Amino acid sequence: MCHGDDGTSARASQIAGRRVDLADPGWQAATSDSAIRFLLDEGRNSMPSFLGLPESDLAVILRHLRSLPGDGAPAEGEEVAP
């Protein structure tokens, strides 16, 4: 997993030379669920598309991403889809 279990992008930095910290509260607040789904579907730069994944797998990925900020809990006021 390029972004690592904690979302901090150590491996993504090695591959693409660009760091996107998915656990960063600023990134979490600025990035909507629909934007994340778009990136998963379409890919971006060196990130491949995950368009072929079942909906249930995509939902699990989104829940995992939303669980990353700070202490691993959802950001304050953030609703996480079941």
C-alpha positions in Angstrom: 0.0 0.0 0.0 1.7 3.1 -1.2 0.4 5.5 1.5 1.0 3.0 4.3 -1.4 1.8 6.9 -1.1 5.2 8.6 -1.6 7.3 5.4 1.6 9.2 5.8 2.9 8.5 2.3 6.4 7.2 3.0 6.2 4.8 0.1 4.3 7.2 -2.1 7.2 9.7 -1.7 9.7 7.1 -2.8 7.6 6.2 -5.9 6.4 9.6 -7.1 8.6 12.0 -5.3 5.5 13.7 -4.0 4.1 13.3 -0.5 0.4 13.4 0.2 -0.3 12.8 3.9 -3.8 11.3 4.0 -3.8 11.5 7.8 -3.3 15.3 7.7 -6.3 16.9 9.3 -6.0 19.8 6.8 -6.1 17.3 3.8 -9.0 15.5 5.5 -11.0 18.7 6.0 -10.4 20.0 2.5 -11.1 16.7 0.6 -14.7 15.6 0.2 -15.8 11.9 0.1 -16.7 12.4 -3.5 -13.3 13.8 -4.3 -11.7 10.7 -2.7 -14.0 8.4 -4.7 -13.1 10.3 -7.9 -9.4 9.8 -7.2 -9.9 6.1 -6.4 -11.9 5.7 -9.7 -9.7 7.7 -12.0 -6.2 7.5 -10.4 -3.8 10.5 -10.5 -0.2 10.9 -11.6 1.5 7.6 -10.5 -1.6 6.4 -8.5 -3.5 3.8 -10.5 -7.2 3.7 -10.9 -9.2 1.4 -8.7 -12.3 1.6 -10.8 -12.6 -2.2 -11.0 -12.9 -2.7 -7.2 -16.3 -3.7 -5.9 -18.3 -1.0 -4.2 -18.0 -2.7 -0.9 -14.1 -2.5 -1.1 -14.2 1.1 -2.1 -16.4 1.9 0.9 -13.9 0.1 3.2 -11.1 2.2 1.7 -13.0 5.4 2.3 -13.8 4.5 5.9 -10.1 3.7 6.5 -9.0 7.0 5.0 -11.5 8.9 7.2 -10.2 7.1 10.3 -6.7 8.4 9.9 -6.5 12.0 11.2 -4.8 12.8 14.5 -5.2 9.9 16.9 -6.8 7.6 14.4 -10.3 8.8 15.1 -12.5 10.6 12.6 -12.0 14.3 12.5 -14.3 16.3 14.8 -17.7 16.6 13.2 -16.8 14.1 10.5 -19.4 11.5 9.7 -18.0 8.2 8.5 -20.3 6.1 6.3 -21.1 2.7 7.7 
